[in-house]
Amino acid sequence: MKGLAMEGLRFEQRKRRSSYGEPPEVLSYWTGNGSAALLMSLFWMVHRLHAEIAAMASSKKVITREEWEKKLNDVKIRKEDMNKLVMNFLVTEGYVEAAEKFRMESGTEPDIDLATITDRMAVKKAVQCGNVEDAIEKVNDLNPEILDTNPQLFFHLQQQRLIELIRDGKVEEALEFAQEELAPRGEENQSFLEELERTVALLAFEDVSNCPVGELLDMSQRLKTASEVNAAILTSQSHEKDPKLPSLLKMLIWAQGQLDEKAVYPRITDLSTAKLDDPVV
């Protein structure tokens, strides 16, 4: 069990550290200690126990560590399902080299062409670097319908272009761009207009550190836009926009919370270590 929840929580940290590179520890981790199986087993066991205990008396049931671990070991997960979860994470997060290596080692085929991952990551990287025009061009090269059918995404990309102009101190160009490209869209959509007004407000402050919307110039804003583009491309490829493993971890945490109301059992209280604490009676 050790390291299980911690690894799940570190998915997002890995992504932030290297949005375009490869995670060398991913393959060895998942193929080495079977944590994907443990995670799936623990979730289904907690879910099953909650259903069983819900029908019992109001007093809390006490489950010993020995009973808990036995129930955990009784839950059987197919290795093929584990491998699919790992491949889903690698493909969704864009680790193309790791996905290729995992395909060769496990025999697990991805559900999309791995070559498209490289193209998708190039778009994401362009946005993260502030090269929004290049990103828009790359998206249109991949599939013109992505932006044609998603006005909100296109607006957010154009908004990011405006933010980059303001960041570079190109005030006149920024005002002209806002008036010609974004204002007409704001007239058609109230939420777009509000976002445009917030963005233009950056021009009213010489020191953006004192600006109430200064966070628009933070790296987090680029990452937010890049994530939205990444999700749209995945959706256009009939692929989930979010990896399943982090979602499974969130479901586990939810299931533990539900079971807490009905039983006392070894549970994970410190997600940074994923250590199981003995039940306190």
Secondary structure, 3 states (H helix, E strand, C coil): CCCHHHHHHHHHHHHHHCCCCCCHHHHHHHHHHCHHHHHHHHHHHHHHHHHHHHCCCCCCEECCHHHHHHHHHHCCCCHHHHHHHHHHHHHHHCCHHHHHHHHHHHCCCCCCCCHHHHHHHHHHHHHHCCCHHHHHHHHHHHCCHHHHCCHHHHHHHHHHHHHHHHHCCCHHHHHHHHHHHHHHHHHHCHHHHHHHHHHHHHHHCCCHHHCCCHHHHCHHHHHHHHHHHHHHHHHHCCCCCCCHHHHHHHHHHHHHHHHHCCEECCEEEECCCCEEECCCC
